[in-house]
Amino acid sequence: MPKYIIREATVNDIDFIIEAIIEAEKSGSEILSYSTVFNLSENELRKIFRLMLLEEIDGCEFSISSYLIAENDNTIAGTIGAWVEHEISPSSIIKSNLLGYYLPKSSIIYAALRAKITSELHIDHVIEALSLEIVYIRTTHRGNHLFELLSDAHIKRNKGIKELAVQVMANNDYAIRTYERYGFKQSFVIKSDDEMIKQFLPFNEKILMKKTL
């Protein structure tokens, strides 16, 4: 098996982090929810994601500090973006503030008009748990236990945490199996019966999985 170095992400990794966010959001489908929800092209979103990441604000998936990188022979193989969710500074507020600042007003209005549909699959982050929000391993490096290596490294740098949490679309069988092998168990499932939701999100069912340490 290849040898990997696990390190903290830097601004030089922004392009890969953007790729990771996009692929994680697609969840094995062709639907990028940020595009469908905000009525923006993938290229437009890449530029906005870059600006948000360059703010270097901690505590959400648009925070460089949330990411650990796995490298092999100076080539990035994968990443996990994770943070400990705190009640006093929820990631949803941090993320909303960044999106509200950088998104065009027309996109915010577009999303608001469709919020009743898209919010049906919303699951709050688990307070005081380490939330594994963005998980992305390049196809050529899958099967090499990178999820385990990166997760272990996140646990090590967040000493004292008692619980891990991850949210996954129910159609992402590969991810679900990976999480289960690591000890995650399904905690909560939410499903929408509105067929329109598949126009905006990769699937109509989402699972919250937890692991107790």
Contacts in CASP RR format, 6 or more apart in sequence:
PFRMAT RR
TARGET T0000
AUTHOR 0000-0000-0000
METHOD contacts of the structure
MODEL  1
MPKYIIREATVNDIDFIIEAIIEAEKSGSEILSYSTVFNLSENELRKIFR
LMLLEEIDGCEFSISSYLIAENDNTIAGTIGAWVEHEISPSSIIKSNLLG
YYLPKSSIIYAALRAKITSELHIDHVIEALSLEIVYIRTTHRGNHLFELL
SDAHIKRNKGIKELAVQVMANNDYAIRTYERYGFKQSFVIKSDDEMIKQF
LPFNEKILMKKTL
1 144 0 8 1.000
1 145 0 8 1.000
2 72 0 8 1.000
2 73 0 8 1.000
2 77 0 8 1.000
2 141 0 8 1.000
2 144 0 8 1.000
3 72 0 8 1.000
4 70 0 8 1.000
4 71 0 8 1.000
4 72 0 8 1.000
4 77 0 8 1.000
4 144 0 8 1.000
4 146 0 8 1.000
4 149 0 8 1.000
5 70 0 8 1.000
5 71 0 8 1.000
5 72 0 8 1.000
6 68 0 8 1.000
6 69 0 8 1.000
6 70 0 8 1.000
6 71 0 8 1.000
6 149 0 8 1.000
6 150 0 8 1.000
6 153 0 8 1.000
7 68 0 8 1.000
7 69 0 8 1.000
7 71 0 8 1.000
8 65 0 8 1.000
8 67 0 8 1.000
8 68 0 8 1.000
8 69 0 8 1.000
9 17 0 8 1.000
9 64 0 8 1.000
9 65 0 8 1.000
9 66 0 8 1.000
9 67 0 8 1.000
9 68 0 8 1.000
9 69 0 8 1.000
9 79 0 8 1.000
10 64 0 8 1.000
11 53 0 8 1.000
11 54 0 8 1.000
11 56 0 8 1.000
11 64 0 8 1.000
13 64 0 8 1.000
13 67 0 8 1.000
13 69 0 8 1.000
13 76 0 8 1.000
13 79 0 8 1.000
14 50 0 8 1.000
14 53 0 8 1.000
14 54 0 8 1.000
14 64 0 8 1.000
16 69 0 8 1.000
16 76 0 8 1.000
16 78 0 8 1.000
16 79 0 8 1.000
17 53 0 8 1.000
17 64 0 8 1.000
17 67 0 8 1.000
17 79 0 8 1.000
17 134 0 8 1.000
18 46 0 8 1.000
18 49 0 8 1.000
18 50 0 8 1.000
18 53 0 8 1.000
19 136 0 8 1.000
20 67 0 8 1.000
20 78 0 8 1.000
20 79 0 8 1.000
20 81 0 8 1.000
20 134 0 8 1.000
20 136 0 8 1.000
21 49 0 8 1.000
21 61 0 8 1.000
21 62 0 8 1.000
21 134 0 8 1.000
22 32 0 8 1.000
22 34 0 8 1.000
22 42 0 8 1.000
22 45 0 8 1.000
22 46 0 8 1.000
22 49 0 8 1.000
23 136 0 8 1.000
24 133 0 8 1.000
24 134 0 8 1.000
24 135 0 8 1.000
24 136 0 8 1.000
25 32 0 8 1.000
25 33 0 8 1.000
25 34 0 8 1.000
25 202 0 8 1.000
26 32 0 8 1.000
26 202 0 8 1.000
27 168 0 8 1.000
27 169 0 8 1.000
27 171 0 8 1.000
27 172 0 8 1.000
27 175 0 8 1.000
27 202 0 8 1.000
27 203 0 8 1.000
28 171 0 8 1.000
28 172 0 8 1.000
28 202 0 8 1.000
29 171 0 8 1.000
29 202 0 8 1.000
29 203 0 8 1.000
31 198 0 8 1.000
31 200 0 8 1.000
31 201 0 8 1.000
31 202 0 8 1.000
32 42 0 8 1.000
32 45 0 8 1.000
33 118 0 8 1.000
33 200 0 8 1.000
33 201 0 8 1.000
33 202 0 8 1.000
34 40 0 8 1.000
34 45 0 8 1.000
35 41 0 8 1.000
35 42 0 8 1.000
35 45 0 8 1.000
36 199 0 8 1.000
36 200 0 8 1.000
36 201 0 8 1.000
37 110 0 8 1.000
37 111 0 8 1.000
37 114 0 8 1.000
37 118 0 8 1.000
37 200 0 8 1.000
38 45 0 8 1.000
38 103 0 8 1.000
38 107 0 8 1.000
38 108 0 8 1.000
38 110 0 8 1.000
38 111 0 8 1.000
39 106 0 8 1.000
39 107 0 8 1.000
39 110 0 8 1.000
39 111 0 8 1.000
40 48 0 8 1.000
40 103 0 8 1.000
40 104 0 8 1.000
40 107 0 8 1.000
48 102 0 8 1.000
48 103 0 8 1.000
49 62 0 8 1.000
51 102 0 8 1.000
52 62 0 8 1.000
52 98 0 8 1.000
52 99 0 8 1.000
52 102 0 8 1.000
53 62 0 8 1.000
53 63 0 8 1.000
53 64 0 8 1.000
55 62 0 8 1.000
55 98 0 8 1.000
56 63 0 8 1.000
56 64 0 8 1.000
56 65 0 8 1.000
57 63 0 8 1.000
57 94 0 8 1.000
57 98 0 8 1.000
58 65 0 8 1.000
58 66 0 8 1.000
58 83 0 8 1.000
58 94 0 8 1.000
59 65 0 8 1.000
59 66 0 8 1.000
59 83 0 8 1.000
59 89 0 8 1.000
59 91 0 8 1.000
59 94 0 8 1.000
60 66 0 8 1.000
60 83 0 8 1.000
60 91 0 8 1.000
60 92 0 8 1.000
60 94 0 8 1.000
60 95 0 8 1.000
60 98 0 8 1.000
60 133 0 8 1.000
61 81 0 8 1.000
61 91 0 8 1.000
61 95 0 8 1.000
61 133 0 8 1.000
61 134 0 8 1.000
62 94 0 8 1.000
62 95 0 8 1.000
62 98 0 8 1.000
63 83 0 8 1.000
63 94 0 8 1.000
65 83 0 8 1.000
66 81 0 8 1.000
66 82 0 8 1.000
66 83 0 8 1.000
66 133 0 8 1.000
66 134 0 8 1.000
67 79 0 8 1.000
67 80 0 8 1.000
67 81 0 8 1.000
67 134 0 8 1.000
68 79 0 8 1.000
68 80 0 8 1.000
68 81 0 8 1.000
68 82 0 8 1.000
68 150 0 8 1.000
68 153 0 8 1.000
68 154 0 8 1.000
68 157 0 8 1.000
69 76 0 8 1.000
69 78 0 8 1.000
69 79 0 8 1.000
70 76 0 8 1.000
70 77 0 8 1.000
70 78 0 8 1.000
70 79 0 8 1.000
70 137 0 8 1.000
70 141 0 8 1.000
70 146 0 8 1.000
70 149 0 8 1.000
70 150 0 8 1.000
71 77 0 8 1.000
72 141 0 8 1.000
76 138 0 8 1.000
77 137 0 8 1.000
77 138 0 8 1.000
77 140 0 8 1.000
77 141 0 8 1.000
77 144 0 8 1.000
77 146 0 8 1.000
78 136 0 8 1.000
78 137 0 8 1.000
78 138 0 8 1.000
78 141 0 8 1.000
78 146 0 8 1.000
78 150 0 8 1.000
79 134 0 8 1.000
79 136 0 8 1.000
79 150 0 8 1.000
80 132 0 8 1.000
80 134 0 8 1.000
80 135 0 8 1.000
80 136 0 8 1.000
80 147 0 8 1.000
80 150 0 8 1.000
80 151 0 8 1.000
80 154 0 8 1.000
81 132 0 8 1.000
81 133 0 8 1.000
81 134 0 8 1.000
81 135 0 8 1.000
81 154 0 8 1.000
82 130 0 8 1.000
82 131 0 8 1.000
82 132 0 8 1.000
82 133 0 8 1.000
82 134 0 8 1.000
82 151 0 8 1.000
82 154 0 8 1.000
83 91 0 8 1.000
83 130 0 8 1.000
83 131 0 8 1.000
83 133 0 8 1.000
84 128 0 8 1.000
84 129 0 8 1.000
84 130 0 8 1.000
84 131 0 8 1.000
84 158 0 8 1.000
84 161 0 8 1.000
85 91 0 8 1.000
85 125 0 8 1.000
85 126 0 8 1.000
85 127 0 8 1.000
85 128 0 8 1.000
85 129 0 8 1.000
85 131 0 8 1.000
85 165 0 8 1.000
86 127 0 8 1.000
86 128 0 8 1.000
87 127 0 8 1.000
87 128 0 8 1.000
90 125 0 8 1.000
91 125 0 8 1.000
91 131 0 8 1.000
91 133 0 8 1.000
92 124 0 8 1.000
92 125 0 8 1.000
99 108 0 8 1.000
100 108 0 8 1.000
111 118 0 8 1.000
114 200 0 8 1.000
117 192 0 8 1.000
117 194 0 8 1.000
117 196 0 8 1.000
117 197 0 8 1.000
117 200 0 8 1.000
118 197 0 8 1.000
118 200 0 8 1.000
118 201 0 8 1.000
120 190 0 8 1.000
120 192 0 8 1.000
120 194 0 8 1.000
120 197 0 8 1.000
121 190 0 8 1.000
121 191 0 8 1.000
121 192 0 8 1.000
121 197 0 8 1.000
121 201 0 8 1.000
121 204 0 8 1.000
121 205 0 8 1.000
121 206 0 8 1.000
122 190 0 8 1.000
123 167 0 8 1.000
123 188 0 8 1.000
123 190 0 8 1.000
123 206 0 8 1.000
123 208 0 8 1.000
125 131 0 8 1.000
125 165 0 8 1.000
126 163 0 8 1.000
126 165 0 8 1.000
126 208 0 8 1.000
126 210 0 8 1.000
128 161 0 8 1.000
128 162 0 8 1.000
128 163 0 8 1.000
129 161 0 8 1.000
129 162 0 8 1.000
129 163 0 8 1.000
129 164 0 8 1.000
129 165 0 8 1.000
129 210 0 8 1.000
130 154 0 8 1.000
130 155 0 8 1.000
130 158 0 8 1.000
130 161 0 8 1.000
130 163 0 8 1.000
130 164 0 8 1.000
130 165 0 8 1.000
131 165 0 8 1.000
131 166 0 8 1.000
132 151 0 8 1.000
132 154 0 8 1.000
132 164 0 8 1.000
132 165 0 8 1.000
132 166 0 8 1.000
133 166 0 8 1.000
133 167 0 8 1.000
135 147 0 8 1.000
135 166 0 8 1.000
135 175 0 8 1.000
137 146 0 8 1.000
137 147 0 8 1.000
147 178 0 8 1.000
147 179 0 8 1.000
147 182 0 8 1.000
148 182 0 8 1.000
151 164 0 8 1.000
151 182 0 8 1.000
155 161 0 8 1.000
155 164 0 8 1.000
155 213 0 8 1.000
161 213 0 8 1.000
162 212 0 8 1.000
162 213 0 8 1.000
163 210 0 8 1.000
163 211 0 8 1.000
163 212 0 8 1.000
163 213 0 8 1.000
164 184 0 8 1.000
164 210 0 8 1.000
164 211 0 8 1.000
164 213 0 8 1.000
165 187 0 8 1.000
165 208 0 8 1.000
165 209 0 8 1.000
165 210 0 8 1.000
165 211 0 8 1.000
166 179 0 8 1.000
166 184 0 8 1.000
166 208 0 8 1.000
166 209 0 8 1.000
167 206 0 8 1.000
167 207 0 8 1.000
167 208 0 8 1.000
167 209 0 8 1.000
168 175 0 8 1.000
168 176 0 8 1.000
168 179 0 8 1.000
168 206 0 8 1.000
168 207 0 8 1.000
168 209 0 8 1.000
169 201 0 8 1.000
169 202 0 8 1.000
169 203 0 8 1.000
169 205 0 8 1.000
169 206 0 8 1.000
169 207 0 8 1.000
170 176 0 8 1.000
170 189 0 8 1.000
170 191 0 8 1.000
170 203 0 8 1.000
170 205 0 8 1.000
170 206 0 8 1.000
170 207 0 8 1.000
171 202 0 8 1.000
171 203 0 8 1.000
171 205 0 8 1.000
172 202 0 8 1.000
172 203 0 8 1.000
176 207 0 8 1.000
176 209 0 8 1.000
179 209 0 8 1.000
180 209 0 8 1.000
182 211 0 8 1.000
183 211 0 8 1.000
184 209 0 8 1.000
184 210 0 8 1.000
184 211 0 8 1.000
185 209 0 8 1.000
185 210 0 8 1.000
185 211 0 8 1.000
186 207 0 8 1.000
186 208 0 8 1.000
186 209 0 8 1.000
187 208 0 8 1.000
187 209 0 8 1.000
187 210 0 8 1.000
188 207 0 8 1.000
188 208 0 8 1.000
189 205 0 8 1.000
189 206 0 8 1.000
189 207 0 8 1.000
189 208 0 8 1.000
190 205 0 8 1.000
190 206 0 8 1.000
190 208 0 8 1.000
191 204 0 8 1.000
191 205 0 8 1.000
191 206 0 8 1.000
192 204 0 8 1.000
192 205 0 8 1.000
193 204 0 8 1.000
194 204 0 8 1.000
195 204 0 8 1.000
197 204 0 8 1.000
198 204 0 8 1.000
END
